[in-house]
C-alpha cells in the first residue's frame, strides 16, 4: 500500500511538472506563431521567470525523490530546444 502511494505521488509530481512545462511551451509557440521579437523585455522577463520557477519545482521534486534528476533535466532540455528554435526562426525572418 505504501509503495502504491509513493508511485502515485511520483506520477502526480511528474504530471504537474509536465503541465507547467506545457504552459511555458505554449508561450514559446505563441511567440513562434507571431514571430514576435524574442528580445522583447516583457517576453524575456515572463519566460525567464517561468523557466526559473519550473527549474525550482523540478529541483524540489528531485530532492523529495518524486522524480529522477534525468527526467527533470529532460523537461528543461525540451523547453530549451524550443526556445532555441524560436530564436532561430526569428533570425531567419
Helices and strands as residue ranges (DSSP letters): H 2-34, H 41-63, H 69-92
